[in-house]
Amino acid sequence: MTGVALALGAALAWGVSDFVAGLSVRRAGAAAITLLTQLCAVVLGSAWTVASGDPAPDARAIALALGAGVGVLVGLGSFYRALALAPMSIVAPLAATGVAVPVLAGVVGGERPAAVQVAGIGLASAGVVLAARRPGQLAGPTGDARAGVALALLAAVGSGAFLWLMAPASETSLPWALTIARGAAAPLFALAVVAGGVPLRPAFATPAAAAEVLTVALLSFAASALYAASTRHGLLSLVSVLASLYPAVTVVLAWRVLGERLDRGRRLGVVAALAGVVLIAGG
């Protein structure tokens, strides 16, 4: 049950983080928010690594963490840009379909979930897909929902790679794995921001804007840490599904706070996802 609790904690943190990020990127831009949150994550990870006193990982763990960092680069960059183009209630569920990557990796690696857990995985995954149905019929913040959908699917590939590679990368040291992954992504984001001449000032134009950026950074880092820890206490094919239920949180917040339409199908998707959690935990 420890792995289940940690994975659900990651889902909650990611869901709230993505909702706040969706508000921020529409004011400061996706590139600025992505870079600033990554820099904050590097600072947090470095401090945790020093405090832990863990020895440096071996070459294999470093390579895996770097691969997870590339996943972060692709996943977050695409995701935050998608949030600026399409509704949160569409982008978040689509991006979460990347959970298929670690689930398949876990099964190929020899993991054998119980029958009830397999049913839970299927139900939770179906809920995510159902919550994202018919995206072309909704207009996004800029009216370019199709581009947002394409970027959300690209984000799914990146996030799936992160969920898959972070598990083995963190076997030796969780703080080192997170710091290396975020440390690899941050310079690449910085180059993109500098090359594109993206201004960072709007992200800190007001105290509220600065608070949003810091909230996204802290929750995103906490979610990554909780997820990586959950892989030590449960099957990768299970905890990755649970952690990927964060769209339910984002969708509900977008519905209640922003008034984004949550029709019958999406409500059913949220319910299916939660029912899947019960089956996975019960198994």
C-alpha positions in Angstrom: 0.0 0.0 0.0 3.0 2.3 0.4 3.6 2.4 -3.3 -0.1 3.1 -4.0 -0.1 6.0 -1.5 3.1 7.5 -2.9 1.8 7.2 -6.5 -1.5 8.8 -5.7 0.3 11.6 -3.9 2.3 12.1 -7.1 -0.9 12.2 -9.1 -2.4 14.9 -6.8 0.7 17.0 -6.9 1.0 16.7 -10.7 -2.6 17.5 -11.2 -2.5 20.7 -9.2 0.8 21.7 -10.7 -0.5 21.3 -14.2 -3.6 23.4 -13.4 -1.5 26.2 -12.0 0.9 25.9 -15.0 -2.0 26.3 -17.4 -2.8 29.6 -15.8 0.8 30.8 -15.9 1.6 29.9 -19.5 -1.2 32.0 -20.8 0.3 35.0 -19.2 4.1 34.5 -19.3 4.5 32.0 -22.1 5.3 28.3 -22.2 9.1 28.7 -22.7 9.6 31.0 -19.7 7.5 28.9 -17.3 9.2 25.7 -18.5 12.7 27.1 -18.0 12.0 28.7 -14.6 10.4 25.6 -13.2 13.3 23.5 -14.3 15.9 25.8 -12.7 13.9 25.7 -9.5 13.9 21.9 -9.7 17.7 21.8 -10.2 18.2 24.0 -7.1 15.9 21.8 -5.0 17.4 18.6 -6.3 21.0 19.8 -5.7 20.1 20.8 -2.1 18.5 17.4 -1.5 21.5 15.5 -3.0 23.9 17.4 -0.7 21.8 16.8 2.3 21.3 13.1 1.6 25.0 12.4 1.5 24.4 9.7 -1.2 27.5 8.7 -3.2 27.5 9.5 -6.9 25.7 6.8 -9.0 27.4 4.6 -11.5 27.5 5.2 -15.3 24.4 3.1 -15.9 22.2 5.1 -13.5 23.6 8.4 -14.9 22.7 7.3 -18.4 19.2 6.4 -17.4 18.7 9.7 -15.5 19.9 11.6 -18.6 17.4 9.7 -20.7 14.7 10.6 -18.2 15.9 14.2 -18.5 15.3 14.1 -22.3 11.8 12.8 -21.5 11.3 15.9 -19.3 12.6 18.2 -22.0 10.1 16.8 -24.6 7.3 16.2 -22.2 7.1 19.4 -20.3 8.1 21.7 -23.2 5.3 20.2 -25.3 2.8 20.0 -22.5 3.1 23.6 -21.4 2.9 24.8 -25.0 -0.2 22.7 -25.5 -1.8 24.3 -22.4 -1.5 27.6 -24.1 -3.4 26.3 -27.2 -6.1 23.9 -26.0 -8.3 23.5 -22.9 -6.7 21.9 -19.8 -9.5 19.3 -19.7 -8.3 18.0 -23.1 -4.5 18.4 -22.9 -4.0 16.8 -19.5 -5.8 13.5 -20.2 -4.1 13.1 -23.6 -0.6 13.8 -22.1 -1.3 11.1 -19.5 -1.6 8.4 -22.2 2.2 8.1 -22.0 1.6 5.8 -19.1 1.5 3.0 -21.7 5.3 3.2 -22.0 6.2 2.2 -18.4 3.3 -0.3 -18.2 4.5 -2.2 -21.2 8.1 -1.9 -20.0 7.1 -3.4 -16.6 5.3 -6.3 -18.2 8.1 -7.0 -20.6 10.5 -6.9 -17.7 8.6 -9.8 -16.0 6.1 -8.0 -13.8 2.9 -9.9 -13.4 0.0 -7.9 -11.9 -2.9 -9.7 -10.4 -6.0 -10.1 -12.5 -8.0 -7.5 -10.6 -5.1 -5.1 -11.0 -5.0 -5.7 -14.7 -8.7 -4.8 -14.8 -7.9 -1.7 -12.8 -5.2 -0.7 -15.3 -7.5 -1.1 -18.2 -10.3 0.8 -16.5 -8.1 3.7 -15.4 -6.5 3.9 -18.9 -9.9 3.9 -20.5 -11.0 6.7 -18.2 -8.1 8.8 -19.3 -8.9 8.3 -23.0 -12.6 8.9 -22.5 -11.9 12.2 -20.7 -10.0 13.3 -23.8 -12.5 12.3 -26.5 -13.5 14.5 -29.4 -10.8 17.2 -28.9 -11.4 18.8 -32.3 -14.8 20.1 -31.2 -13.5 22.3 -28.5 -11.8 25.7 -29.0 -8.7 26.4 -27.0 -7.4 29.6 -25.5 -6.1 30.7 -28.9 -8.6 28.8 -31.0 -5.9 26.3 -32.2 -7.0 23.2 -30.4 -5.7 20.8 -33.1 -2.1 22.0 -32.6 -2.6 21.7 -28.8 -3.7 18.1 -29.2 -0.7 17.2 -31.4 1.6 18.7 -28.8 -0.2 16.9 -26.0 0.5 13.6 -27.7 4.1 14.5 -28.1 4.1 15.3 -24.4 2.8 11.8 -23.8 5.8 10.3 -25.4 8.2 12.4 -23.3 6.4 11.8 -20.0 6.2 8.1 -20.8 9.9 8.0 -21.2 10.4 9.8 -17.9 8.1 7.5 -16.0 9.8 4.4 -17.5 13.5 5.5 -17.1 13.2 7.2 -13.7 12.4 3.9 -11.9 15.7 2.2 -12.7 17.6 5.5 -12.6 16.6 6.1 -9.0 17.5 2.6 -7.7 20.9 3.8 -6.4 19.9 7.3 -5.3 16.6 9.1 -5.7 18.1 12.6 -5.1 20.9 12.1 -7.6 18.5 10.7 -10.3 16.1 13.7 -10.0 19.0 16.2 -10.0 20.7 14.7 -13.0 17.4 14.4 -15.0 16.4 18.0 -14.3 20.0 19.2 -14.7 20.1 17.7 -18.1 16.9 19.4 -19.2 17.5 22.9 -17.8 20.4 23.9 -20.0 18.6 22.8 -23.1 15.6 24.8 -22.1 17.9 27.8 -21.5 19.4 27.6 -24.9 15.9 27.5 -26.5 14.8 30.5 -24.5 18.0 32.5 -25.3 17.9 31.5 -29.0 14.2 32.5 -29.2 14.6 35.8 -27.4 11.9 34.8 -24.9 11.5 37.4 -22.1 11.4 36.0 -18.6 10.1 39.1 -16.9 6.3 38.4 -17.3 6.7 35.3 -15.1 7.7 37.6 -12.2 5.8 40.7 -13.2 3.6 40.5 -10.1 3.9 38.7 -6.8 1.0 36.5 -7.8 2.7 35.5 -11.1 5.9 34.7 -9.2 3.9 32.6 -6.7 2.4 30.6 -9.5 5.8 29.8 -11.0 7.2 28.7 -7.6 4.1 26.6 -6.9 4.4 24.8 -10.2 8.1 24.2 -9.6 7.6 22.9 -6.0 4.6 20.6 -6.9 6.3 19.3 -10.0 9.4 18.4 -8.2 7.5 16.8 -5.3 5.4 14.8 -7.7 8.6 13.5 -9.5 10.1 12.5 -6.1 6.9 10.8 -4.9 6.6 8.9 -8.2 10.3 7.7 -8.1 9.8 6.6 -4.5 6.7 4.7 -5.4 8.6 2.6 -7.9 10.6 1.2 -5.0 7.5 0.0 -3.2 5.3 -1.3 -6.0 5.2 -2.7 -9.5 6.2 -0.2 -12.2 3.2 -1.3 -14.3 0.9 -0.3 -11.4 2.3 2.8 -9.8 2.9 4.4 -13.2 -0.8 4.1 -13.9 -1.8 5.5 -10.5 0.6 8.5 -10.9 -0.8 9.1 -14.3 -4.3 9.7 -12.9 -3.4 13.4 -12.4 -5.6 14.5 -15.3 -8.6 13.8 -13.1 -7.4 16.5 -10.7 -6.6 19.0 -13.5 -9.9 18.4 -15.3 -12.0 18.9 -12.1 -10.1 22.1 -11.2 -10.5 23.4 -14.7 -14.2 22.7 -14.5 -14.8 24.2 -11.1 -12.4 27.1 -11.3 -12.3 28.1 -15.0 -15.7 26.8 -16.0 -14.4 24.5 -18.7 -17.2 22.2 -19.9 -17.1 18.8 -18.3 -19.8 16.8 -20.2 -21.2 13.4 -19.4 -18.4 11.5 -21.2 -15.6 13.3 -19.3 -17.4 12.9 -16.0 -17.6 9.2 -16.8 -13.9 9.1 -17.6 -13.0 10.6 -14.2 -15.3 8.0 -12.5 -13.7 5.2 -14.5 -10.2 6.4 -13.5 -11.1 6.5 -9.8 -12.7 3.0 -10.0 -9.5 1.8 -11.6 -7.5 3.1 -8.7 -9.7 1.1 -6.3 -9.2 -2.1 -8.2 -5.4 -1.6 -8.4 -5.2 -0.8 -4.7 -7.5 -3.7 -3.8 -5.2 -6.1 -5.7 
